[in-house]
Amino acid sequence: MVRLFIPILLGTAREGRRTENAARFVFEQAKKDGRFKTRFLDVRDFVMIPKTDGAVSEEKSKEWKEIVTRADGLIIVSPEYNHGYPGELKLMLDQLYDEYNRKPAAICGTGAGMGGARMVEALRMSLVEFQMVPIRTAVYFSNIKTLFDENGKIKDESYGERLKKLFDELVWYAEALKVAREKK
Ligand SMILES: Cc1cc2nc3c(=O)[nH]c(=O)nc-3n(C[C@H](O)[C@H](O)[C@H](O)COP(=O)(O)O)c2cc1C
C-alpha cells in the first residue's frame, strides 16, 4: 500500500518557462514509479509576485498549507536564475514553516548549461532553515533549451534512470522520517 504523499512543485512563473517540460517529466516518472502518491503544483497558482506576503489569496495559501501538512516530502523542479532560485519560489515557500519540519526534499535543477547546479546548492541552504532534510541526489536538466522536442518530449532517456535514483533516496528518507514523526 502506498502511504507516502510527495508533491512536485514547479518553481518558476516565467512566461515561456522551459522548466515546465522538466517538471512534467518528473511528474510522469513519479506516477510511473508508483512508490508514492504525488500531485503537480505550479507556483503560478499560489503566488502573486508583487505582494510581499506572497499568497495569491487566503484560500490558495490555506490550500498550500493543507498540502504541505499532508505531505511526507517535497520535490522542487526549478531553473537557475543568476546562480539562484526564482523569487516567486521563495515567496511560496516562505508562507509556511512548521509544516515543512523533518520532511525530506529533493531538487531537480534546469539551466542553460550546468542544469542549475548552483541553484540547487543555494536552495538546499534555505530548505535546511525550514528544518527540511534536503537529500544528496539531485537531477540536473542541463542544456534545457535543446533537451526537449517541440512536443515537450525529452530527447535523452537516461533522465528516467537518474530520477529513479533520486526517488530511491527520497523514499528512504520519507519512510524513515514519517515513522520518526509519528512516534513523538
Ligand atoms: C533572469 C535569468 C537568469 C538566468 N541565469 C542563469 C544562470 O545563472 N545559469 C544558467 O544555467 N541559466 C540561466 N538562465 C537561463 C535559464 O536557465 C533558462 O532560461 C532555462 O530555459 C530555464 O529557465 P526557464 O524555465 O525560465 O526557461 C537564466 C535565465 C533568466 C531568465
Ligand as a Chemical Component Dictionary entry (heavy atoms), coordinates in Angstrom:
data_LIG
# 
_chem_comp.id                   LIG 
_chem_comp.type                 NON-POLYMER 
_chem_comp.pdbx_formal_charge   0 
_chem_comp.three_letter_code    LIG 
# 
loop_
_chem_comp_atom.comp_id 
_chem_comp_atom.atom_id 
_chem_comp_atom.alt_atom_id 
_chem_comp_atom.type_symbol 
_chem_comp_atom.charge 
_chem_comp_atom.model_Cartn_x 
_chem_comp_atom.model_Cartn_y 
_chem_comp_atom.model_Cartn_z 
_chem_comp_atom.pdbx_ordinal 
LIG C1  C1  C 0 16.900 36.061 -15.379 1  
LIG C2  C2  C 0 17.548 34.803 -15.892 2  
LIG C3  C3  C 0 18.756 34.394 -15.353 3  
LIG C4  C4  C 0 19.366 33.222 -15.793 4  
LIG N1  N1  N 0 20.512 32.771 -15.182 5  
LIG C5  C5  C 0 21.022 31.578 -15.494 6  
LIG C6  C6  C 0 22.111 31.019 -14.766 7  
LIG O1  O1  O 0 22.608 31.589 -13.839 8  
LIG N2  N2  N 0 22.575 29.795 -15.125 9  
LIG C7  C7  C 0 22.020 29.064 -16.147 10 
LIG O2  O2  O 0 22.458 27.934 -16.416 11 
LIG N3  N3  N 0 20.978 29.557 -16.852 12 
LIG C8  C8  C 0 20.462 30.782 -16.548 13 
LIG N4  N4  N 0 19.374 31.274 -17.224 14 
LIG C9  C9  C 0 18.842 30.510 -18.315 15 
LIG C10 C10 C 0 17.736 29.651 -17.790 16 
LIG O3  O3  O 0 18.287 28.553 -17.122 17 
LIG C11 C11 C 0 16.934 29.258 -18.993 18 
LIG O4  O4  O 0 16.001 30.293 -19.201 19 
LIG C12 C12 C 0 16.270 27.920 -18.981 20 
LIG O5  O5  O 0 15.400 27.864 -20.068 21 
LIG C13 C13 C 0 15.476 27.545 -17.706 22 
LIG O6  O6  O 0 14.666 28.583 -17.269 23 
LIG P1  P1  P 0 13.112 28.763 -17.706 24 
LIG O7  O7  O 0 12.329 27.662 -17.075 25 
LIG O8  O8  O 0 12.725 30.107 -17.187 26 
LIG O9  O9  O 0 13.067 28.689 -19.207 27 
LIG C14 C14 C 0 18.762 32.454 -16.811 28 
LIG C15 C15 C 0 17.547 32.898 -17.361 29 
LIG C16 C16 C 0 16.932 34.034 -16.909 30 
LIG C17 C17 C 0 15.598 34.439 -17.476 31 
# 
loop_
_chem_comp_bond.comp_id 
_chem_comp_bond.atom_id_1 
_chem_comp_bond.atom_id_2 
_chem_comp_bond.value_order 
_chem_comp_bond.pdbx_ordinal 
LIG C1  C2  SING 1  
LIG C2  C3  SING 2  
LIG C2  C16 DOUB 3  
LIG C3  C4  DOUB 4  
LIG C4  N1  SING 5  
LIG C4  C14 SING 6  
LIG N1  C5  DOUB 7  
LIG C5  C6  SING 8  
LIG C5  C8  SING 9  
LIG C6  O1  DOUB 10 
LIG C6  N2  SING 11 
LIG N2  C7  SING 12 
LIG C7  O2  DOUB 13 
LIG C7  N3  SING 14 
LIG N3  C8  DOUB 15 
LIG C8  N4  SING 16 
LIG N4  C9  SING 17 
LIG N4  C14 SING 18 
LIG C9  C10 SING 19 
LIG C10 O3  SING 20 
LIG C10 C11 SING 21 
LIG C11 O4  SING 22 
LIG C11 C12 SING 23 
LIG C12 O5  SING 24 
LIG C12 C13 SING 25 
LIG C13 O6  SING 26 
LIG O6  P1  SING 27 
LIG P1  O7  DOUB 28 
LIG P1  O8  SING 29 
LIG P1  O9  SING 30 
LIG C14 C15 DOUB 31 
LIG C15 C16 SING 32 
LIG C16 C17 SING 33 
# 
